[in-house]
Amino acid sequence: MIMNSWPYPRWVAHRGAGKLAPENTLAAFRLGASHGYRMFECDAKLSADGVVFLMHDAALDRTTSGRGIGGTQPWSALAQLDAGGWHSRAYAGEPLPTLENLARFCLANGHLLNIEIKPTPGTERETGEAVAREAVRLWQGAAVPPLLTSFQVESLEGAQAVQPELPRGLLLDKLWDGWLDAARQLGCVAIVCNHALWDATVVSMVHDAGMRALSYTVNDDRTAQRLLELGTDGIITDRVDLFPPAA
């Protein structure tokens, strides 16, 4: 699908408020919003019983009080975990949110969302399908749908198969052979690159294909200025305290 008009702001808050609050928690999204951000990026995966919840890593250990692989546990167990105490005492007891929790927050406040499909290894297509179905259910009737992105082609294929009307973007940490053709086949509206991959030629290729050029994760002025001069369309940042989102 090609979007004739781009409804998303240039600046996107990474995992809520970057590193200033525990990532992928409602506390982080609230903090990002308090800095004026209108759009957020989050990571979504599946519990063992099919609940879409927010977490980046496959393993629980880094960002929760749990141990092991999150996707192998039921939501009833995941919901009991502390997802804030690892960050700082102020956030101790902060729970893992579901995508539905975050959707309610975003829709109530007029915020937009980039959902990165972050499957537990081995569940790529299943997770893409589930996230897309949940996104359509939760954002039914909303003026602007969430942007679904993933490094995993299989996840985007799953999302495309079940909910083709949702906008999709291909995440890249390197320009692997055939990346642009893959994005076309997936009907992507955006390429989301490691910021170091962008140069004038790559930006032109993406724009000529009718897609937008977005970057992650940009945390210093010099890099942001380079991307703005290249004519890229979106910047994902941890530094919600440094970059005014209207800039």
Backbone as CSV, one residue per row, in Angstrom:
resi,resn,N_x,N_y,N_z,CA_x,CA_y,CA_z,C_x,C_y,C_z
1,MET,0.840,-1.190,0.000,0.000,0.000,0.000,0.878,1.244,0.000
2,ILE,0.471,2.288,-0.713,1.191,3.561,-0.728,0.287,4.622,-0.086
3,MET,0.849,5.323,0.891,0.076,6.383,1.552,0.382,7.705,0.852
4,ASN,-0.638,8.313,0.285,-0.435,9.576,-0.414,-0.070,10.695,0.544
5,SER,-0.652,10.682,1.713,-0.291,11.676,2.733,0.260,10.927,3.937
6,TRP,1.222,11.543,4.591,1.908,10.903,5.719,1.352,11.481,7.012
7,PRO,0.628,10.699,7.800,-0.078,11.262,8.955,0.749,11.321,10.234
8,TYR,2.007,10.858,10.167,2.794,10.712,11.390,3.786,11.869,11.557
9,PRO,4.043,12.285,12.799,5.002,13.360,13.037,6.432,12.903,12.776
10,ARG,7.336,13.866,12.630,8.736,13.536,12.351,9.401,12.835,13.529
11,TRP,9.095,13.284,14.758,9.801,12.788,15.936,8.977,11.724,16.664
12,VAL,9.622,10.608,16.960,8.978,9.466,17.598,9.786,9.073,18.833
13,ALA,9.111,8.900,19.953,9.776,8.548,21.209,9.974,7.034,21.292
14,HIS,11.204,6.610,21.446,11.589,5.198,21.425,11.173,4.491,22.714
15,ARG,10.366,3.460,22.578,9.925,2.646,23.724,9.291,3.497,24.822
16,GLY,8.697,4.603,24.436,7.990,5.458,25.389,8.735,6.726,25.724
17,ALA,9.801,6.593,26.475,10.635,7.751,26.824,12.104,7.365,26.765
18,GLY,12.442,6.500,25.815,13.829,6.087,25.696,14.315,5.415,26.957
19,LYS,15.353,6.007,27.539,15.976,5.417,28.723,15.624,6.160,30.016
20,LEU,14.756,7.174,29.913,14.454,7.999,31.084,13.474,7.321,32.043
21,ALA,12.774,6.322,31.556,11.825,5.538,32.359,11.917,4.106,31.854
22,PRO,11.391,3.137,32.588,11.502,1.753,32.141,10.786,1.526,30.808
23,GLU,11.549,1.102,29.819,11.054,0.976,28.448,9.802,0.105,28.342
24,ASN,8.938,0.506,27.398,7.737,-0.276,27.097,6.790,-0.424,28.286
25,THR,6.821,0.541,29.208,5.819,0.584,30.274,4.962,1.837,30.094
26,LEU,3.769,1.825,30.681,2.920,3.009,30.575,3.569,4.217,31.220
27,ALA,4.387,3.994,32.241,5.109,5.112,32.855,6.000,5.805,31.832
28,ALA,6.630,5.027,30.964,7.505,5.604,29.944,6.710,6.406,28.915
29,PHE,5.560,5.893,28.508,4.757,6.627,27.533,4.201,7.915,28.143
30,ARG,3.832,7.851,29.401,3.367,9.074,30.066,4.487,10.115,30.137
31,LEU,5.699,9.663,30.428,6.820,10.601,30.520,7.136,11.192,29.145
32,GLY,7.128,10.344,28.116,7.339,10.864,26.771,6.299,11.900,26.390
33,ALA,5.059,11.634,26.749,3.983,12.585,26.457,4.182,13.893,27.210
34,SER,4.725,13.805,28.418,4.950,15.026,29.212,6.014,15.915,28.577
35,HIS,6.855,15.350,27.714,7.849,16.133,26.970,7.290,16.612,25.635
36,GLY,6.009,16.373,25.397,5.367,16.887,24.193,5.317,15.941,23.021
37,TYR,5.782,14.721,23.207,5.768,13.769,22.088,4.352,13.286,21.810
38,ARG,4.045,13.169,20.509,2.710,12.743,20.069,2.729,11.350,19.466
39,MET,3.920,10.806,19.240,4.014,9.471,18.660,5.085,8.677,19.385
40,PHE,4.799,7.402,19.573,5.691,6.519,20.312,5.966,5.256,19.513
41,GLU,7.115,4.663,19.806,7.468,3.340,19.298,7.407,2.370,20.461
42,CYS,6.916,1.152,20.195,6.892,0.122,21.225,7.207,-1.224,20.591
43,ASP,7.509,-2.197,21.422,7.791,-3.563,20.967,6.673,-4.479,21.435
44,ALA,6.165,-5.310,20.515,5.031,-6.171,20.851,5.345,-7.629,20.541
45,LYS,4.994,-8.490,21.493,5.162,-9.932,21.297,3.998,-10.670,21.907
46,LEU,3.999,-12.001,21.769,2.881,-12.823,22.209,3.229,-13.617,23.456
47,SER,2.294,-13.647,24.410,2.400,-14.581,25.530,2.065,-15.991,25.037
48,ALA,2.310,-16.971,25.899,2.039,-18.364,25.519,0.568,-18.598,25.209
49,ASP,-0.311,-17.799,25.820,-1.744,-17.959,25.577,-2.311,-16.873,24.657
50,GLY,-1.430,-16.243,23.879,-1.889,-15.396,22.787,-2.207,-13.958,23.117
51,VAL,-1.774,-13.456,24.277,-1.975,-12.041,24.609,-0.813,-11.224,24.037
52,VAL,-1.135,-10.138,23.330,-0.096,-9.250,22.804,0.326,-8.300,23.923
53,PHE,1.624,-8.371,24.292,2.132,-7.522,25.372,3.410,-6.835,24.924
54,LEU,3.842,-5.862,25.715,4.975,-5.026,25.332,6.244,-5.469,26.035
55,MET,7.242,-5.834,25.249,8.578,-6.118,25.769,9.518,-6.256,24.578
56,HIS,10.754,-5.819,24.754,11.719,-5.877,23.663,12.410,-7.231,23.569
57,ASP,13.021,-7.662,24.649,13.842,-8.865,24.620,12.985,-10.126,24.592
58,ALA,13.557,-11.206,24.058,12.888,-12.507,24.192,12.900,-12.944,25.652
59,ALA,14.027,-12.704,26.332,14.168,-13.100,27.730,13.635,-12.015,28.657
60,LEU,13.086,-12.450,29.769,12.501,-11.535,30.749,13.549,-10.850,31.615
61,ASP,14.741,-11.416,31.686,15.696,-11.086,32.739,16.114,-9.614,32.798
62,ARG,16.357,-8.964,31.651,16.901,-7.608,31.669,15.908,-6.588,32.185
63,THR,14.645,-6.702,31.789,13.697,-5.614,32.078,12.528,-6.016,32.968
64,THR,12.595,-7.189,33.566,11.543,-7.559,34.515,12.153,-8.349,35.668
65,SER,11.310,-8.645,36.640,11.726,-9.487,37.769,11.647,-10.970,37.429
66,GLY,11.230,-11.304,36.210,11.078,-12.694,35.803,12.346,-13.277,35.208
67,ARG,12.285,-14.545,34.895,13.396,-15.255,34.280,12.870,-16.105,33.132
68,GLY,13.722,-16.358,32.161,13.339,-17.208,31.051,12.725,-16.433,29.902
69,ILE,12.144,-17.159,28.969,11.583,-16.573,27.753,10.144,-16.131,28.001
70,GLY,9.882,-14.852,27.763,8.551,-14.315,28.044,7.453,-14.996,27.263
71,GLY,7.728,-15.303,25.995,6.706,-15.872,25.142,6.291,-17.289,25.490
72,THR,7.031,-17.927,26.403,6.654,-19.285,26.828,5.773,-19.273,28.064
73,GLN,5.463,-18.083,28.582,4.685,-17.986,29.817,3.295,-17.397,29.538
74,PRO,2.291,-17.812,30.301,0.951,-17.253,30.115,0.875,-15.824,30.621
75,TRP,-0.109,-15.092,30.130,-0.244,-13.698,30.552,-0.494,-13.591,32.052
76,SER,-1.187,-14.555,32.645,-1.456,-14.501,34.085,-0.170,-14.436,34.895
77,ALA,0.895,-15.082,34.414,2.196,-15.029,35.100,2.942,-13.744,34.745
78,LEU,2.924,-13.355,33.476,3.634,-12.152,33.042,3.070,-10.902,33.711
79,ALA,1.764,-10.884,33.943,1.114,-9.710,34.532,1.548,-9.457,35.970
80,GLN,2.132,-10.468,36.610,2.567,-10.311,38.011,3.973,-9.746,38.133
81,LEU,4.698,-9.619,37.031,6.107,-9.240,37.089,6.290,-7.744,37.326
82,ASP,7.409,-7.401,37.927,7.830,-6.010,38.095,8.666,-5.641,36.876
83,ALA,8.159,-4.711,36.081,8.866,-4.282,34.873,9.486,-2.898,35.034
84,GLY,9.562,-2.415,36.283,10.119,-1.077,36.509,11.274,-1.026,37.468
85,GLY,11.337,-1.969,38.402,12.357,-1.909,39.445,13.769,-2.013,38.925
86,TRP,13.973,-2.685,37.790,15.321,-2.779,37.207,15.866,-1.403,36.826
87,HIS,14.963,-0.483,36.490,15.368,0.839,36.017,15.756,1.745,37.178
88,SER,14.880,1.836,38.169,15.134,2.687,39.330,14.041,2.435,40.362
89,ARG,14.329,2.808,41.592,13.360,2.576,42.667,12.043,3.286,42.428
90,ALA,12.113,4.439,41.781,10.891,5.225,41.556,9.857,4.461,40.742
91,TYR,10.318,3.516,39.935,9.404,2.792,39.060,9.169,1.351,39.501
92,ALA,9.608,0.987,40.682,9.402,-0.373,41.173,7.913,-0.706,41.189
93,GLY,7.579,-1.888,40.718,6.189,-2.325,40.687,5.451,-2.001,39.407
94,GLU,6.089,-1.284,38.489,5.447,-0.968,37.215,5.219,-2.270,36.434
95,PRO,3.999,-2.534,35.986,3.731,-3.817,35.324,4.056,-3.790,33.833
96,LEU,4.163,-4.966,33.258,4.181,-5.103,31.804,2.802,-4.717,31.274
97,PRO,2.718,-3.871,30.256,1.407,-3.571,29.685,1.068,-4.504,28.527
98,THR,-0.207,-4.661,28.285,-0.656,-5.268,27.040,-0.729,-4.182,25.969
99,LEU,-0.801,-4.603,24.716,-1.012,-3.624,23.650,-2.336,-2.906,23.856
100,GLU,-3.308,-3.602,24.398,-4.598,-2.957,24.656,-4.464,-1.837,25.684
101,ASN,-3.665,-2.039,26.733,-3.415,-0.972,27.709,-2.865,0.271,27.024
102,LEU,-1.858,0.068,26.169,-1.224,1.203,25.490,-2.182,1.844,24.490
103,ALA,-2.952,1.036,23.789,-3.916,1.594,22.832,-4.898,2.530,23.526
104,ARG,-5.389,2.123,24.685,-6.330,2.984,25.415,-5.690,4.317,25.766
105,PHE,-4.436,4.273,26.218,-3.721,5.506,26.561,-3.551,6.394,25.322
106,CYS,-3.113,5.799,24.218,-2.866,6.579,23.013,-4.164,7.169,22.450
107,LEU,-5.187,6.359,22.376,-6.440,6.837,21.800,-7.102,7.905,22.665
108,ALA,-6.994,7.759,23.979,-7.594,8.753,24.878,-6.904,10.108,24.793
109,ASN,-5.612,10.088,24.397,-4.820,11.319,24.405,-4.435,11.818,23.014
110,GLY,-4.925,11.145,21.987,-4.614,11.583,20.630,-3.197,11.279,20.198
111,HIS,-2.566,10.287,20.804,-1.200,9.914,20.440,-1.205,8.860,19.340
112,LEU,-0.107,8.823,18.584,0.054,7.855,17.504,1.112,6.832,17.901
113,LEU,1.119,5.694,17.184,1.969,4.593,17.625,2.630,3.889,16.450
114,ASN,3.892,3.560,16.655,4.645,2.643,15.788,4.849,1.362,16.593
115,ILE,4.200,0.283,16.158,4.318,-1.000,16.845,5.354,-1.844,16.132
116,GLU,6.492,-2.066,16.787,7.460,-3.009,16.231,7.040,-4.425,16.623
117,ILE,6.810,-5.256,15.619,6.498,-6.674,15.863,7.811,-7.360,16.231
118,LYS,7.909,-7.810,17.470,9.160,-8.333,18.019,8.914,-9.771,18.474
119,PRO,8.852,-10.721,17.541,8.421,-12.067,17.903,9.452,-12.828,18.721
120,THR,8.978,-13.687,19.603,9.841,-14.700,20.184,10.302,-15.595,19.043
121,PRO,11.600,-15.887,18.945,12.079,-16.696,17.821,11.250,-17.967,17.634
122,GLY,10.845,-18.191,16.387,10.011,-19.338,16.058,8.538,-19.003,15.918
123,THR,8.156,-17.775,16.305,6.739,-17.382,16.223,6.550,-16.163,15.315
124,GLU,7.423,-16.020,14.317,7.447,-14.798,13.521,6.106,-14.516,12.833
125,ARG,5.610,-15.465,12.063,4.373,-15.207,11.324,3.178,-15.116,12.264
126,GLU,3.119,-15.999,13.231,2.019,-15.998,14.194,1.924,-14.657,14.917
127,THR,3.079,-14.124,15.308,3.079,-12.842,16.022,2.643,-11.717,15.106
128,GLY,3.120,-11.729,13.867,2.694,-10.692,12.919,1.202,-10.697,12.707
129,GLU,0.628,-11.896,12.566,-0.814,-12.003,12.386,-1.565,-11.497,13.615
130,ALA,-1.115,-11.898,14.795,-1.821,-11.537,16.028,-1.757,-10.037,16.293
131,VAL,-0.573,-9.437,16.090,-0.434,-8.003,16.320,-1.329,-7.223,15.353
132,ALA,-1.356,-7.642,14.100,-2.186,-6.937,13.120,-3.668,-7.047,13.464
133,ARG,-4.113,-8.231,13.840,-5.525,-8.400,14.209,-5.879,-7.546,15.420
134,GLU,-4.995,-7.541,16.401,-5.253,-6.760,17.609,-5.249,-5.269,17.303
135,ALA,-4.335,-4.837,16.448,-4.273,-3.417,16.089,-5.558,-2.965,15.409
136,VAL,-6.069,-3.776,14.506,-7.323,-3.414,13.825,-8.479,-3.361,14.817
137,ARG,-8.519,-4.318,15.720,-9.590,-4.332,16.725,-9.525,-3.091,17.611
138,LEU,-8.327,-2.767,18.085,-8.185,-1.686,19.061,-8.316,-0.306,18.436
139,TRP,-7.865,-0.153,17.197,-7.894,1.162,16.544,-9.063,1.293,15.576
140,GLN,-10.061,0.445,15.708,-11.227,0.518,14.829,-11.862,1.902,14.914
141,GLY,-12.001,2.542,13.780,-12.611,3.863,13.736,-11.662,5.012,14.011
142,ALA,-10.409,4.721,14.346,-9.444,5.789,14.617,-9.046,6.479,13.316
143,ALA,-8.746,7.767,13.412,-8.388,8.535,12.219,-7.068,8.069,11.616
144,VAL,-6.121,7.688,12.488,-4.792,7.272,12.021,-4.450,5.922,12.643
145,PRO,-4.205,4.910,11.844,-3.874,3.596,12.388,-2.426,3.561,12.864
146,PRO,-2.075,2.566,13.674,-0.672,2.401,14.033,0.140,1.936,12.824
147,LEU,1.412,2.299,12.826,2.370,1.831,11.828,3.034,0.568,12.362
148,LEU,2.913,-0.545,11.625,3.508,-1.803,12.040,4.864,-1.966,11.360
149,THR,5.909,-2.234,12.142,7.241,-2.430,11.583,7.850,-3.702,12.150
150,SER,8.835,-4.232,11.424,9.559,-5.392,11.935,10.822,-5.613,11.122
151,PHE,11.838,-6.183,11.788,13.010,-6.691,11.082,12.691,-8.009,10.389
152,GLN,11.645,-8.677,10.841,11.319,-10.021,10.377,10.335,-9.961,9.211
153,VAL,10.810,-10.326,8.026,9.948,-10.334,6.844,8.735,-11.225,7.075
154,GLU,8.946,-12.355,7.733,7.849,-13.292,7.952,6.755,-12.677,8.826
155,SER,7.148,-11.855,9.785,6.155,-11.179,10.623,5.334,-10.182,9.809
156,LEU,6.009,-9.435,8.945,5.292,-8.479,8.104,4.402,-9.198,7.095
157,GLU,4.847,-10.350,6.598,4.005,-11.149,5.705,2.730,-11.597,6.420
158,GLY,2.871,-12.000,7.674,1.703,-12.389,8.449,0.733,-11.239,8.635
159,ALA,1.271,-10.061,8.971,0.424,-8.880,9.141,-0.265,-8.508,7.841
160,GLN,0.480,-8.567,6.748,-0.069,-8.224,5.433,-1.185,-9.185,5.035
161,ALA,-1.009,-10.451,5.365,-1.985,-11.466,4.950,-3.332,-11.291,5.642
162,VAL,-3.297,-10.925,6.940,-4.559,-10.884,7.686,-5.194,-9.500,7.731
163,GLN,-4.370,-8.441,7.653,-4.900,-7.070,7.717,-4.118,-6.191,6.743
164,PRO,-4.312,-6.382,5.448,-3.488,-5.673,4.457,-3.639,-4.160,4.487
165,GLU,-4.733,-3.664,5.061,-4.956,-2.212,5.065,-4.076,-1.475,6.067
166,LEU,-3.473,-2.180,7.022,-2.611,-1.512,8.001,-1.283,-1.123,7.358
167,PRO,-0.773,0.089,7.640,0.524,0.486,7.090,1.660,-0.312,7.721
168,ARG,2.641,-0.667,6.878,3.769,-1.480,7.321,5.082,-0.820,6.945
169,GLY,6.124,-1.104,7.743,7.467,-0.619,7.446,8.483,-1.709,7.715
170,LEU,9.510,-1.774,6.877,10.576,-2.763,7.034,11.728,-2.140,7.809
171,LEU,12.095,-2.769,8.911,13.240,-2.338,9.711,14.516,-2.986,9.177
172,LEU,15.587,-2.194,9.099,16.864,-2.685,8.571,18.016,-2.265,9.473
173,ASP,18.876,-3.242,9.814,20.126,-2.888,10.472,21.301,-3.008,9.513
174,LYS,21.032,-3.512,8.301,21.979,-3.472,7.187,21.175,-3.545,5.898
175,LEU,21.779,-3.112,4.798,21.081,-3.114,3.512,21.348,-4.448,2.820
176,TRP,20.609,-5.476,3.231,20.833,-6.806,2.674,20.291,-6.892,1.246
177,ASP,20.815,-7.845,0.504,20.435,-7.995,-0.899,18.929,-8.182,-1.032
178,GLY,18.319,-7.341,-1.858,16.894,-7.473,-2.134,15.978,-6.760,-1.160
179,TRP,16.528,-5.909,-0.303,15.699,-5.278,0.737,14.581,-4.418,0.145
180,LEU,14.898,-3.676,-0.929,13.873,-2.788,-1.483,12.781,-3.585,-2.182
181,ASP,13.157,-4.636,-2.899,12.152,-5.490,-3.526,11.273,-6.159,-2.476
182,ALA,11.887,-6.587,-1.360,11.111,-7.206,-0.283,10.104,-6.213,0.281
183,ALA,10.542,-4.968,0.471,9.634,-3.943,0.998,8.480,-3.685,0.042
184,ARG,8.778,-3.683,-1.259,7.704,-3.506,-2.244,6.700,-4.659,-2.172
185,GLN,7.209,-5.879,-2.105,6.330,-7.045,-2.053,5.473,-7.050,-0.792
186,LEU,6.016,-6.485,0.279,5.284,-6.407,1.540,4.314,-5.229,1.576
187,GLY,4.310,-4.432,0.504,3.434,-3.264,0.465,3.792,-2.225,1.500
188,CYS,5.083,-2.096,1.794,5.514,-1.184,2.864,5.318,0.276,2.469
189,VAL,5.026,1.089,3.467,4.947,2.538,3.276,6.213,3.222,3.769
190,ALA,7.099,2.472,4.453,8.297,3.075,5.026,9.421,2.056,5.138
191,ILE,10.641,2.573,5.073,11.841,1.844,5.453,12.376,2.517,6.704
192,VAL,12.643,1.725,7.736,13.141,2.265,9.008,14.536,1.696,9.223
193,CYS,15.545,2.542,9.038,16.944,2.106,9.042,17.684,2.529,10.294
194,ASN,18.695,1.728,10.632,19.769,2.261,11.470,20.227,3.562,10.808
195,HIS,20.290,4.636,11.561,20.508,5.966,10.973,21.783,6.057,10.141
196,ALA,22.792,5.232,10.460,24.067,5.299,9.743,23.961,4.793,8.308
197,LEU,22.888,4.078,7.975,22.734,3.511,6.637,22.250,4.529,5.607
198,TRP,21.691,5.633,6.070,21.129,6.591,5.129,22.209,7.445,4.478
199,ASP,22.133,7.549,3.160,22.861,8.571,2.417,21.926,9.069,1.329
200,ALA,22.368,10.017,0.539,21.474,10.640,-0.439,20.929,9.617,-1.432
201,THR,21.766,8.659,-1.821,21.332,7.654,-2.803,20.237,6.760,-2.244
202,VAL,20.431,6.288,-1.014,19.447,5.380,-0.411,18.139,6.116,-0.141
203,VAL,18.221,7.349,0.330,17.003,8.138,0.549,16.237,8.302,-0.755
204,SER,16.952,8.599,-1.847,16.293,8.767,-3.146,15.637,7.474,-3.613
205,MET,16.315,6.333,-3.397,15.740,5.041,-3.783,14.414,4.794,-3.076
206,VAL,14.411,5.097,-1.787,13.212,4.859,-0.989,12.083,5.814,-1.396
207,HIS,12.420,7.087,-1.541,11.403,8.057,-1.948,10.876,7.760,-3.350
208,ASP,11.765,7.350,-4.256,11.332,7.038,-5.620,10.390,5.830,-5.648
209,ALA,10.528,4.967,-4.636,9.641,3.800,-4.522,8.316,4.148,-3.841
210,GLY,8.141,5.419,-3.490,6.900,5.855,-2.875,6.821,5.589,-1.388
211,MET,7.979,5.375,-0.743,8.018,5.082,0.684,8.696,6.220,1.441
212,ARG,8.466,6.237,2.752,9.111,7.218,3.620,10.381,6.620,4.233
213,ALA,11.297,7.511,4.599,12.598,7.124,5.150,12.658,7.533,6.621
214,LEU,12.684,6.537,7.505,12.723,6.771,8.953,14.020,6.206,9.533
215,SER,14.418,6.726,10.689,15.687,6.332,11.303,15.526,5.988,12.775
216,TYR,16.327,5.026,13.221,16.466,4.708,14.638,17.959,4.646,14.953
217,THR,18.382,4.664,16.187,17.822,5.421,17.287,18.753,6.616,17.444
218,VAL,18.226,7.813,17.248,19.027,9.021,17.060,19.056,9.820,18.354
219,ASN,20.257,9.972,18.914,20.359,10.582,20.244,21.329,11.749,20.333
220,ASP,21.809,12.264,19.190,22.697,13.427,19.244,22.363,14.390,18.112
221,ASP,22.671,15.659,18.356,22.304,16.737,17.428,22.915,16.550,16.052
222,ARG,24.183,16.168,15.995,24.872,16.078,14.710,24.194,15.047,13.802
223,THR,23.856,13.897,14.369,23.191,12.866,13.582,21.813,13.331,13.130
224,ALA,21.079,13.968,14.029,19.746,14.457,13.665,19.829,15.473,12.537
225,GLN,20.791,16.383,12.621,20.931,17.405,11.583,21.268,16.780,10.233
226,ARG,22.131,15.768,10.231,22.483,15.082,8.982,21.248,14.458,8.340
227,LEU,20.419,13.827,9.163,19.218,13.176,8.641,18.207,14.185,8.117
228,LEU,18.105,15.315,8.796,17.200,16.359,8.321,17.685,16.911,6.986
229,GLU,18.989,17.101,6.851,19.547,17.622,5.601,19.384,16.631,4.453
230,LEU,19.377,15.345,4.763,19.182,14.321,3.736,17.730,14.230,3.265
231,GLY,16.828,14.857,4.019,15.418,14.829,3.644,14.678,13.604,4.122
232,THR,15.170,12.976,5.188,14.447,11.833,5.742,13.171,12.317,6.436
233,ASP,12.288,11.373,6.729,10.926,11.727,7.123,10.577,11.492,8.583
234,GLY,11.400,10.734,9.301,11.067,10.435,10.687,12.290,10.036,11.473
235,ILE,12.317,10.405,12.755,13.455,10.132,13.626,12.944,9.551,14.938
236,ILE,13.414,8.361,15.262,13.086,7.694,16.520,14.221,7.962,17.496
237,THR,13.879,8.460,18.683,14.907,8.887,19.634,14.612,8.446,21.058
238,ASP,15.696,8.216,21.817,15.590,8.034,23.263,15.535,9.371,23.988
239,ARG,16.080,10.430,23.336,16.327,11.696,24.029,15.117,12.620,23.932
240,VAL,14.045,12.194,24.572,12.847,13.045,24.592,13.109,14.326,25.380
241,ASP,14.164,14.316,26.176,14.532,15.503,26.949,15.422,16.455,26.141
242,LEU,15.963,16.000,25.028,16.900,16.805,24.238,16.247,17.400,22.995
243,PHE,15.459,16.600,22.292,14.875,17.046,21.041,13.435,17.460,21.229
244,PRO,13.101,18.750,20.979,11.702,19.150,21.000,10.970,18.458,19.854
245,PRO,9.865,17.790,20.112,9.246,16.961,19.078,8.677,17.739,17.912
246,ALA,8.470,19.045,18.062,7.951,19.845,16.946,9.068,20.328,16.046
247,ALA,10.333,20.037,16.412,11.452,20.566,15.636,11.498,19.948,14.241
